[in-house]
Amino acid sequence: MFRAARPDDFEQIIRLYRQLNADDPVLEDGSDEAAFQQIVSSPGLHLFVLELDGTVVATTYLNVIPNLSRSAAPYAVIENVVVDESRRGTGLGRQIMAGTLRAAWDAGCYKAMLMTGSRNPATHAFYRACGFSADVKTAYLARPAAPPSSAGDPSPAAS
């Protein structure tokens, strides 16, 4: 079942996010749960899940962003697309992406964007099969510079 995330889905979604970014530290201060609560309670931010037999097996995060161009039509950014490792290749990714795109179109978005850091050709084939094109626009990514080290090296961190 494709649906919006509920407040009690936090632990299952975090489990999937750990599969996406295994190197992320486990937060003990509750800031991740506070961010989750902010997301599920904010208009324009949509955290979706795909649930099978009471278990969250996939998730996406859709941001609908107001816009002044394109006849003031909003646009969408999709992040954190995750299907449980044990269920990849079973069509669940296409299912959750179809629901996510339907929500973007229902919100009046004139486009939906996402980026992937994956170099895996299967990942790129998956996004193309979902209707995305890699050759329409070019994405650039900036990250904040790391704070200077104790040795006073002001050079930005490589990403």
PyMOL commands that set and color helices and strands:
alter all, ss='L'
color gray80, all
select helices_A, chain A and resi 7-20+31-40+85-87+92-106+121-129
alter helices_A, ss='H'
color red, helices_A
select strands_A, chain A and resi 2-4+45-52+55-65+75-83+112-114
alter strands_A, ss='S'
color yellow, strands_A
deselect
rebuild
show_as cartoon
